[in-house]
Amino acid sequence: MEVSEGDERAFQHIFTRYYPRMISFAGMMVKSPYAAEEIVQEVFIRLWEQREVLAEVKSPENFVFIVIRNHTFNYLRAAANEQNRREQLWEALQQRAADETITLEMQEADQFFEKILAKLSPQQQKIFRMSREEGFSHQQIADELQLSKDTVKKHIANSLKVFKSYLKYFRQVVLF
């Protein structure tokens, strides 16, 4: 009776005969004794489960080596895919953390900007916003608010002085 007919002793003979060499063969390819053992055990389990196929095999040794090789390639491919997936996940997590950090920094900068802007008079705030946020020219602001162009320039210059003084202080705090 042969392995293909369910002879456990014949299967045990094949297992005992080829197992150490198969472990060595798979181990050279995967560089891990644990992975090699897992691959070889999986192959022998599958061979037993599909033992009917063995009836057509002329060289059991060559057949087992080919099956081990193919399973090893599948293992390496799966490991590479898993590594690639982990790297992509890591990159996505890093990008998300960077995006959240940038968003947080932008929120903090906006809050800081609004605190400085609150130090200005209501007229200076309006003129500064029209100039810097809405893109109005000095003349357009003057026409809109019925002020002279020089008055608009003075308000913007004074506003910029306030911003510069706070930013200078902020830079010193950040650096130390």
Secondary structure, DSSP 8 states (H G I E B T S, - for coil): --GGGT-HHHHHHHHHHHHHHHHHHHHHHHS-HHHHHHHHHHHHHHHHHTGGGGGG-S-HHHHHHHHHHHHHHHHHHHHHHHHHHHHHHHHHHHHHHHHHHHHHHHHHHHHHHHHHHHTS-HHHHHHHIIIIIS---HHHHHHHHT--HHHHHHHHHHHHHHHHHHHHHHHHHHH-
